[in-house]
Amino acid sequence: MPNAFFQVPYPENEPVLSYSPGSPEREAQLAEYERMLNQDPVSVPMVIGGRQVTTDDRRPLTPPHDHQRVIGHAHFGTADHVREAIDAALEARTGWAALDWEQRASIFEDVALFLVANVAYPWPVLHGCVLVYQNPFTRIATVTREEDLLDLDPTPIDCIHVDGAIRL
C-alpha cells in the first residue's frame, strides 16, 4: 500500500447542450448515427483473457427498432469458452484485488481521458453508438454519459478515504 494521499481530480461536468432540432450538436449526433447504422456489419468477437475469440457460430445483431437490419454479428461460444472465461476472470481477479483503490481509480480516469482525447468530438460518436444499439430518444442518449460514469465514479471513493464523508 502506498504511503501517500492521492488526490482524484474533482470532475467537471460537460456542458449541457440542448440537442434541439437544427442545433450543431444534434446534427453531428444524427450524422454519426446514420453513418454507424449504414456501415458494413461489424464482427463482435468474444474477449477471453484479453484475447479475441471467434467461432463459426455467428449470430446477427439488430437494432431494437429494426430487426431486419443486421448491424453486426456476434460470435457465440461453447461451454468450453464459458469455462475458459470464468478461469480467466478468476485469474484476473487476483491482480485487480491487489491494486490499491487509487490505482483502480486511475484506470477509469485514463479510460475517460482516452475517450475524450482520441476522438475529435467524442459525444456524437458515443451517442451514435447509444442510439444505434439501444434506440433511445436523442436527448436520452446524452444523459447516458459514458465518460461521466468513468470520471465521476472514483470521486466519492476519494472523498470517503480522505475526508471520511462524501462532499457532493
C-alpha positions as CSV (number, residue, x, y, z in Angstrom):
1,M,0.0,0.0,0.0
2,P,1.4,3.4,-0.9
3,N,2.2,5.7,1.9
4,A,0.6,8.8,0.4
5,F,-2.6,10.8,0.0
6,F,-3.8,10.7,-3.6
7,Q,-6.0,13.4,-5.0
8,V,-8.6,12.4,-7.5
9,P,-9.4,15.4,-9.6
10,Y,-12.8,16.8,-8.9
11,P,-14.9,16.0,-12.0
12,E,-16.2,18.8,-14.2
13,N,-19.5,18.2,-15.9
14,E,-19.6,18.5,-19.6
15,P,-21.7,21.5,-20.8
16,V,-25.4,20.6,-21.1
17,L,-26.4,21.1,-24.7
18,S,-30.0,21.4,-25.9
19,Y,-29.9,19.0,-28.9
20,S,-32.8,20.9,-30.3
21,P,-33.8,20.4,-33.9
22,G,-31.2,22.0,-36.2
23,S,-28.6,22.6,-33.5
24,P,-25.0,21.7,-34.4
25,E,-24.8,19.0,-31.6
26,R,-27.9,17.3,-32.8
27,E,-26.9,17.4,-36.5
28,A,-23.5,15.9,-35.5
29,Q,-25.1,13.2,-33.4
30,L,-27.7,12.2,-36.1
31,A,-25.0,12.2,-38.8
32,E,-22.9,9.8,-36.7
33,Y,-26.0,7.7,-36.1
34,E,-26.7,7.4,-39.8
35,R,-23.0,6.6,-40.5
36,M,-23.0,3.8,-38.0
37,L,-26.4,2.5,-38.9
38,N,-25.4,2.3,-42.6
39,Q,-21.9,0.9,-42.3
40,D,-21.0,-2.7,-43.1
41,P,-21.9,-5.1,-40.3
42,V,-19.3,-5.4,-37.7
43,S,-17.9,-8.6,-36.2
44,V,-18.1,-8.8,-32.4
45,P,-15.7,-11.5,-31.1
46,M,-15.7,-12.8,-27.5
47,V,-12.8,-11.5,-25.4
48,I,-11.4,-14.1,-23.1
49,G,-8.3,-13.5,-21.0
50,G,-7.5,-10.4,-23.1
51,R,-7.6,-12.2,-26.5
52,Q,-10.3,-12.1,-29.2
53,V,-12.0,-15.4,-29.8
54,T,-14.1,-16.0,-32.9
55,T,-16.2,-19.0,-33.7
56,D,-18.2,-20.3,-36.7
57,D,-21.4,-19.8,-34.6
58,R,-22.1,-16.2,-35.6
59,R,-25.5,-14.6,-34.8
60,P,-26.9,-11.4,-36.2
61,L,-27.1,-8.2,-34.2
62,T,-30.0,-5.9,-35.0
63,P,-31.2,-2.6,-33.6
64,P,-34.2,-2.9,-31.3
65,H,-36.3,-0.7,-33.7
66,D,-35.4,-2.5,-36.9
67,H,-34.9,-6.3,-36.6
68,Q,-34.5,-6.7,-40.4
69,R,-31.3,-4.5,-40.4
70,V,-28.2,-6.5,-39.5
71,I,-25.6,-4.2,-38.0
72,G,-23.2,-6.9,-36.8
73,H,-22.6,-10.5,-36.0
74,A,-21.7,-11.8,-32.5
75,H,-19.5,-14.8,-32.1
76,F,-21.2,-17.3,-29.7
77,G,-19.2,-19.6,-27.6
78,T,-19.5,-23.1,-26.3
79,A,-19.5,-24.4,-22.7
80,D,-15.7,-24.7,-23.0
81,H,-15.5,-21.0,-23.8
82,V,-17.6,-20.2,-20.7
83,R,-15.3,-22.2,-18.5
84,E,-12.2,-20.6,-20.1
85,A,-13.8,-17.1,-19.5
86,I,-14.5,-18.0,-15.9
87,D,-11.0,-19.2,-15.3
88,A,-9.5,-16.0,-16.9
89,A,-11.8,-13.8,-14.8
90,L,-10.8,-15.6,-11.6
91,E,-7.1,-15.3,-12.6
92,A,-7.5,-11.5,-13.3
93,R,-9.4,-11.0,-10.0
94,T,-6.2,-11.7,-8.0
95,G,-4.3,-8.9,-9.8
96,W,-7.2,-6.5,-9.6
97,A,-7.8,-7.1,-5.9
98,A,-4.1,-6.5,-5.2
99,L,-4.4,-2.9,-6.6
100,D,-4.9,-0.1,-4.2
101,W,-8.1,2.0,-4.8
102,E,-6.0,4.8,-6.2
103,Q,-4.6,2.6,-8.9
104,R,-8.1,1.2,-9.8
105,A,-9.5,4.8,-9.9
106,S,-6.6,5.9,-12.2
107,I,-7.5,3.2,-14.7
108,F,-11.0,4.6,-15.0
109,E,-9.7,8.1,-15.2
110,D,-7.3,7.1,-18.0
111,V,-10.2,5.4,-20.0
112,A,-12.3,8.6,-19.6
113,L,-9.4,10.8,-20.8
114,F,-8.8,8.4,-23.7
115,L,-12.4,8.6,-24.8
116,V,-12.4,12.4,-24.8
117,A,-8.8,12.8,-26.2
118,N,-8.9,10.3,-29.1
119,V,-12.0,11.4,-30.9
120,A,-12.2,14.9,-32.4
121,Y,-15.6,15.5,-31.0
122,P,-16.4,12.3,-29.0
123,W,-20.0,12.9,-28.0
124,P,-21.6,12.3,-31.4
125,V,-19.7,9.1,-31.7
126,L,-20.6,7.8,-28.3
127,H,-24.2,9.0,-28.6
128,G,-24.4,7.5,-32.0
129,C,-23.5,4.1,-30.5
130,V,-26.1,4.5,-27.9
131,L,-28.8,5.4,-30.5
132,V,-27.9,2.5,-32.8
133,Y,-27.7,-0.2,-30.1
134,Q,-30.3,1.0,-27.6
135,N,-32.5,3.2,-29.6
136,P,-33.5,5.9,-27.0
137,F,-34.6,9.3,-27.9
138,T,-31.8,11.8,-28.9
139,R,-32.0,13.7,-25.6
140,I,-31.9,10.5,-23.5
141,A,-28.7,9.3,-25.3
142,T,-27.0,12.4,-24.0
143,V,-27.8,11.6,-20.4
144,T,-26.1,8.2,-20.6
145,R,-22.7,9.8,-20.5
146,E,-20.1,7.0,-20.7
147,E,-17.2,9.3,-19.9
148,D,-19.0,10.9,-16.9
149,L,-19.6,7.4,-15.5
150,L,-15.9,6.7,-15.7
151,D,-14.9,10.1,-14.5
152,L,-17.4,10.5,-11.6
153,D,-17.2,7.1,-10.0
154,P,-13.7,7.5,-8.4
155,T,-14.6,10.8,-6.8
156,P,-16.8,9.6,-3.9
157,I,-14.1,7.0,-3.1
158,D,-11.5,9.7,-2.7
159,C,-13.9,11.7,-0.5
160,I,-14.5,8.8,1.8
161,H,-10.9,7.8,2.1
162,V,-9.6,11.3,2.7
163,D,-12.4,13.1,4.4
164,G,-14.5,10.3,5.8
165,A,-17.6,11.7,4.0
166,I,-18.8,12.4,0.6
167,R,-18.7,16.0,-0.3
168,L,-21.1,16.3,-3.2
